[in-house]
């Protein structure tokens, strides 16, 4: 299908204009941010309930994303469709919940129909609108103003700049709450056990081999016996420990090849003659992606996991690949 040039503009020119206008819309919202934002964050932090996000149409779609972002960053939240709320779903709101109502005009009928009941129950209402004088803004306990002059749509009809600014304001609210709560990467991982986000936050302790799985020998062990241990455990390596159980070295398939190339004998040598002393190691609490970075940096495929100088685990490159972090 042949593209028609709209008023001598190419599609990329139109796209750039839209992105520029939406960037300006976020700047306008930024300039309107005031202490109402602080009050909203304080109100949410101090509640024992959830944040119930509600909105119709495009505002509802944006609201679903805001609710999801809040929930995944430590603020319990869910989305409530206002039309469904009118017909019984208001029962999903508990006494201590806070309602975040989103409407560009501030005059959405379905929202205005449920606000009086919510207020009568004593629930606090935070609203996001582009009209300070709207009914919703006036009925809210806290109002967050978008301050958008026009949509990026040339007809000034399709929600574009306003929905983008609303989404950005919702992100700002979620991240402000995250930082105020001291939300950590560990907390984030608890809420993202699946998918790529959760996998990137996986700890070495979750994938490492330990206990009877570990290929452990002593420096004075005959090299031929160490080779048998390496073969039985299947890691292509063995951890070398002293009599106190502390890690003193490692021996890998590569070490064996280099030893033999130099004239060494597997049948007549001890493990200490072929091992690598002071090997690279990690602790069990680091991220798997960090372990992978160490492997790539030093061109190795096996990393001992050490605690109090003693090996408590072992991670192979294959374990990281199977974990799905990359």
Secondary structure, DSSP 8 states (H G I E B T S, - for coil): -----BTTB-HHHHHHHHHHHHHHHHHHHHHH--HHHHHHHHHHHH-SS-EEEEESHHHHHHHHHHHHHHHHTT--EEE--HHHHHTTGGGG--TT-EEEEE-SSS--HHHHHHHHHHHHTT-EEEEEES-TTSHHHHHSSEEEE------SSTTS-SSSHHHHHHHHHHHHHHHHHHHHHT--HHHHHHH--SHHHHHHT-BGGGT-B-GGGS-EEETTSBHHHHHHHHHHHTSSEEEEE-TTSBEEEEEEHHHHHHHHHTT--SSS-BGGGT-EES--EE-TTSBHHHHHHHHHHHT-SEEEEEETTEEEEEEEHHHHHHHT--
